[in-house]
Amino acid sequence: MNTVLGIDVGTQSVKTIFYDFEDKRIIAEASAPLELISADDGTREQKARWYIDAIKKSLSQIDPKIKLTAVAAGVSGQQHGFVPLDNDGNVLYNVKLWCDTSTAQECREIAEAFEGGEQALLDEVGNLILPGYTIPKVLWLKKHKPQLYAKLDTILLPHDYINYYLTGNKVMEYGDASGTGCLNIRIKKWSEKILKAVDPSQDLIKKLPNLISAETPCGRIKADIARQLELPKETIVSSGGGDNMMGAIGTGAVSKGVITMSLGTSGTLYGYSDIPIIDRSLAAFCSSTNGYLPLLCTMNCTISLELTRALLNTEISEIEKLLADTKPGSDGIITLPFYNGERSPNLPGGKGCILGLTMNNMNKANILRSSMEATIFGMKYGLDTLRDLGFQPKEIRLTGGGSKSRIWRQMASDIFELPIVVPEIQEGAAFGAALQALWSYQVVGGEKISIQAIAENHVKLDSSKGSFPVMENMKIYKSIYSQYNKYLETLRPTFC
């Protein structure tokens, strides 16, 4: 038996899976939790060593005999996190995360230093400089930790850091690199103009790793690390990628017409393109399959429900039963779920709001339902934008923790007015990392195979979890969505 190992370094946990690609099944999986450092100024950080410790803890739960069947490994990592290394490979400071909004001022400073404003930024790299992206975090370190910044030798992302730990090699692939804010996605090269706007006195381009294509391995696992993790020596480590890029592979969004939506800590909506898709309302990313992955990301997704049910002292197991008798639109209650600030729309100072409460509709079930509907409303704008840009989705492939909820699936189908389908393997990012590892393994072995062929052969859908739009519900949600946008525009000036 041969397997490929998928490692997903998320915000809340590290997950590992071993996928038997000959028998097409996951034969072992495990996870370990991660902590979060947060502050009221928008700070969201973790320590890089936590990732290594969680990987070790997760793998320690796997049968050693299974671990020895791995022929390749792939790493998925939460995007945009800044892992600063010194010349000896030591981590200089905490990893500032994708959900960190404390760099809003640094974003403004970079934009102001870049001649031509927002349109010039779009022309140069294809993306605006937004809180969450990596490059404003570099400027933050320069301003707030100058003694550490002076020692900065290498700029890595979380998945790159794990690859470095495994192989000793410092590289970055185009998908995750495009989320730094300093990659020109059209030509897939670092933008010296952006880097000069961050620090004209330093040659920052020398602190960024070499870029590699998606099928190119990062390297092979080092002998000492292989012994520690009980993995075979010389195991191939693929290029890996950001969690959304790996999620695209794990759900089969590697060719035109397939749209994937993830209901996780963040909410994401993305689809494959052969050409760059640039729009100020979307993230213009590269894929980890050598194409492109235009994406909408909301920073508040399942967290909306988690915070609401914690406040109302409701267990997750109670949700489906409690909401069974509620109606689409939550009897007029509308939630703006900007508890972490927000990226889409760009409201780093956004706050959570519950609106439309009356004496008749204010009850636990309606408030909970509204918190769930809000996550889908937040991504509808992205789907409408993709349609305007020429995407013609026939279905939405739903993944993430929210995909387990029948009510959430039906909400998405009614609001998007599209069928919802669910992949059998729900750990989309870890599975995608495993499939990319399989791709690298086969390419290194001399096979001429595409990632599209691999995804078609291995990504299967769960026919028991499909949802289809209901005409009556669609009409209700059109009205509610219109009111959602009115509330948003009315309150936007207060989120400063």
N, C-alpha and C positions, 0 to 999 in steps of 0.2 A: 504493500500500500504506500502511495505517495500523497503528500498533502502540501498545501501552501498555507502559510500563516498570515493572517490579517490582523494588524494592530491598529486600533483607533484610539487616539489620545484626544478625548473630548473635554468639555468644560467641567462636567460633573464626575466623570469616571474614565478609566482606561478599560477597553474591551479587547479581548483576544479571541480569535476563532481559528480552528484548524479545519480546512476544507479539503475533503477527499475529491479531487477533480476527476478521478477515474469513475468513482461511484456516484459523483454529483451530490454530495451531502456533507453537512457540517458534522464532524465526528466529536468535536470537543469545543467548548467555549467557556470563558470565565471573565470576571471583571473585578476591578478594585476601585474604590471611590477616590475622588480628589477633593481637596479643600479649596476654598476661595477666600482671598483677601479683598475686602470691599470697604469703601468709605463714601461719605455723603457727597464728595466732590466728583463722583463718577469713577473713582479708582476701582478697577477690577484686575487683580493680579494673582499669579501663582508662582511657586518656586519650581525651577526646572528639575530639581532633584526629585520632586514629588512624582514627576512623570516616570522617571527610572524606577523609583521604589514601587509605583503602582504596576508597572510592567512586570517587575519581578514577582510581586505578590499575585498578580493575575496568572502568570505562567506557572507559579508554584502549585496552583490548583489543578493543573493538567497532568494526566498520567505520563510519566517520563517516556514510556514506550511510544506514545503518540507523538510527543515532541521530536523524537528521533526520526519521524517519517517526513519531516519538513524538508522540501528541496528549495524553497524560496520563501521570502517574507516581504510584505509590503506594509508601509506605514501611512496611515491617514492621520492628519492633525488638524485641530481647530485652526482656522485661518487667522492671519494677520498678527499673531502674537510675536512680540519682539524679544528674542533671546540674544543678549549681547555677550560676546566672548572676548577675553583678552588674548594675548599672543600665545599663552600656554593652554588655551582651550577651556579656561575656567569661566563660569558664568559670573558676570559682573553685578547683575541686579535682578530683581524679580521680573518675571515675564508679564509684561503688560498685555492684556488680552483683547480679543476682538470686541468685547462688550465694554471696554474701558472708554468712557467719554470725557475723561479729565484732560484730553489733548485738544479740545475744541479751539482753544486760543492758538495752539501751534498750527492747526489747520489753517486758520485765518492768516497767520504770519507767513506761511509758505505760499498761500495764494497771493498775498499782497506782494511778496518778493518775486513772484513769477510774472514777468511783464506780459500784459495782455489779458489777465483775469481768467475767469472760468472757461471761456471759449478757447483761450490759448492752452489751458490745461487739457481740455478734451482733445484738442488738435495734437498736443505733444504726446500724451500717454493714453488717451481714451477714457480716463476717469478723472473725476474731481477728487480733491484731497478731503476725505471725510474722517470724522472720529471713528476709530476702530481700525483704520488702515495702519500699516506698519511705519511708514516714513514719518508721520508726525510724532510717533513715539520716540524716534531717534532724536528729533529736535527737543522733545521733552527731557530726554536724558542729558542732552547738552546743556540745557538751561538750568535744570534742577539738581543734577548730579555731575557737575563739571569735572570733578576729580576722577570719577568712574569713566566718564566720556573720554577723557584724555587717554585712558587705557584701552579703548575700544579697538579691537582688531578685526572682528568678524560679526556681521549681521546675519542671524539665522532666524528661521521660523520654527515653531514647535516640532513639526514633522522632520525638518532638516536636522534639528538637534538630536532627535532620536536616531536618524540615519547616521549622524556623526558618532554618536555613542556606539552604535552597532558596528560601523565599518572604519571609523577614523577619517572618513572623507567628508569634506565640506563642499556640497553641491546643492543646487536648487533647480527644480523643474518649473516649466513655464506656467502651469496652472496656479500653483500656490504663489509663485513669484508675481503674478499679475495682480494679486491682492495686496502687494506692498504699497502701491501707489506710485512707484518709481520705475515701473517697467512699461516701455512703449509697446503696447500689445500688437500694434500693426506690424512691426518689424521684429518683435520679440528680442529687444535689447534694452539694457538699462538706460535710463534717461539722465545724461549728465546735467541737463538744464535743471531738472527737479532736484538733483543732488546738490547742485551749486546753490539753489534757493534755500536749502536746509543749512548748508555750511560751505560758504565760498572759500574758506581757508583750508579746508581738508579735501583730499581726493577720496571722497566716500566710495567711489566706484570700486576702489581697491579693497574695500571692506565687505563687498558683496561677493558671494561665491560664484563659481562658474555655473552657467546654465546648461542643463542637459535635456534631451528630448524624453518623452514619456516612456518609451520602451527601453531606454538605456539604463542598465543597472547603476545604482549608486556605488555598488561594490559587493564585497563578500564579508560576511560576519567575521570579526576578529576572533582568534583562537581563544583568548581569555574570556571574552564575552560569551562565546559559544559554551564554554564550560560553565560559566555562572548561570546561564539560562537553560542549560541542558539541551541545547540545539546542536544539530550537526555542524562540524567545522566546514567552512567554505560555503555555507548556505548563501545563496544569492539574495541580495537586498535590492528591491526595485527602486525606481526613482521616488515612488510614493506621491503624495499630493495633499492638498487641502481636503477637509472633510466633505465639502460640497462636490469637489471634483471626483473624489472616491465614491461618494454617494451616487453620482451620475453613472459611474461604471456599475455599481452594485445594483442599480435599479434598471439598467439597460438604456439610459438616456445618452446614448453614444452615436445616435444617428438622427436625422431630421424627423420631426413630427412627434417625438416623445417628450413630454413635459413631466418633470418630477417636482413634487412638493414635499418638503420635510417639515413635519410638526415636531420640532424638538425645542431645546432651550431658546434657540433662535428659530425663526420661520424662514425658509428659503424656497424659492421657486425658480427653476432653471430648465434650459433646453439646449440641445447641441446645435452648433452652426459651423459651416465650413469657412465662414468669413467673419471678421470682427463685427459685432453689433454694438454700436456706440450710441448711447442716449443718456442724458443727464439723470434720468430717473432710475437707471439700472446700473449694476456693476458690470463693466465690460471686461470679463475675465477670459483667459485662455482655459482650455480644458486640460486634463491630464491624459489626453489621448491624442495630442498634437493638433487639436482643433480649437474651437472657441465655446465658451459657456456663459452667455449673457444670463445675469442672475439678479433677482430681487431678494434682498435680505431685510427682514424685520428683526429687531433686537429683542422683542417681547412676544414670545409665542406661548408655549406651554406654561411659562412662568405666570401668565395671566390667570390661568386656572389654578395653578399651585398656590399663588398668593391668596386668591379669593376663597378657595376651599379651606385653606388654613385659617383664615379669618372667621369663616363660618363653621369651623370645626366639623368638616365633612371628610370622610375617608374616600379615597379614590374608588374603592369598591362600591360605594353608594351612588356614584354619579349617574350611571346609566339608568338605574331604577328611579332615582329622584327626578330625572329630567324626562322620563317617559311621557308624562302628561303635559309637558310644556309645549308652547307653540313657537314656530319660527318667528323671529323678531323679538322674543322675550317680552311680549306685551308692551313694547315700546321702550324698554330699558336698553341703553346703548353704552358700551364701555369703550373708552379710549385707553388702550393698555400700555401707556408709555412709561412703565415703572423704571426702566433703565435708561430714560431718554429714548431717542429713536434715530435710526439711520434712514429709514424709508417710511414716511417722509423724514427729511433731515431736520430733526428736532433734538439736538443733544441735551437741551434743557427741558424736554417734555416731561409731563407728569401723568400719572394714572388718574382717570376721571370716570365716574359712573353717573350717567345722565338720564333724564327722562323718568325719574322715580315719581310715583304717585302713591296715594293711599291704597289703591287697588292692585297695583302690580308689584309692590315692594315685598318680595318674599325670597327665600333662599334659592329656590329652583330657578326663578327668572334671572337673578343676579349671576348665578353660576353659568347658566346658558349664555347670557350676554358676554361673559368673559371668554367663552369658547368661540362665539360668533365673531368677536372682535379680531381674533387671530386670522380668520379667513378674510374679513373685510380688509385687513392690513395688506394682504397679498393679492387681492383682486385687482388693485391698480397695476401691479406688475404683470399680471396675465393680460389685462387689457392693452398694456403697452407692447407686450410681445406680439399680440395679435396685430396691432397697428404697424409693427415692424415687419410683418409678413409671415409670422408663425401661424400655422393652422393646426392646432392641437386637436387630436381626436379623443384623447383621454388624459387624465392626470394620474400618474403613478405616485401613490402616497406612501410615505415612509416616516420614520420617527415615532416617538412614544404616542403621539396623538392618533396615529393610524390604527391603534388598537380599539379605539372607541367607535362603535357603530353610529352613534349620534353625530360625532364629529365628521365621520365620513359622509353622512347624509347632508350635513350642513355644507360641506365643501362642494358636493355635487350640485346642490340647489343654488348656491351662491355663484359658482363658476359656470353653471348650466352645461356641465360636461359629466360623462361617466367617470367614476373613481375606481381605480383598480389598485390592488395591493400586492407587492411582490411577496413570494413565499418566505424568503429570507429577509427579515426585518432589520438586521444589523447592516444597513446599506453601506455605510462607510467602511466598516471592517471587511465586509464581503467584497466591496469594490477594491480595497487594498489587496486582498487575497487574489482577486482575478487579475489585477495589474501585475502582481508578482508572478502569476502563471504565465502571463504574456511575456514578461522578461525572461523567465525560465525557458520558454519555448523558443524565443528569438535567439537566446544565447546558444541553445541546442541546435540551431540551424534551421528551424522551421520558419516558413513564410506564412504567418497568420496575422490577421487583423484583430484589434480589440473588439470590433463590431461582431466578428464571427464568434469570438469567445463569449461575449455577452449574450448573443442569440442562443448559444448552446447551453449556457449555465443559468441565466436569469429566468426564473419561472414565476408565474403569477398565481395567486390564491383565488380561485374562482368563487369561493364561499364568502368573500369579503367585498364583492363589488357593490357599488351604489350607483343609482341612476337618478337624474333630476326629476322632481315632481313639479308639474306645471304650476299648480296653485302656490307652492312654496317659492318658486322662482319669482312670481309676481310680488309676493310679500317682501322678499329680500331686495328687490329692485327699489322699493319704496324706503325700506330701512337703510339700505346702503346710501341712498341720497341724503337721508337725515344724518347719517354718520359723517358724511363729508361736510355738511353744513355745520355740525358741531365742531369738527376739526378746524375749519377755516375761521370760525368765530373765536376759538380759543388759541389758535396759533400765535397771535401776538403776545399772549401771556406766557408762552414757553420760552422765555429769554433769560 
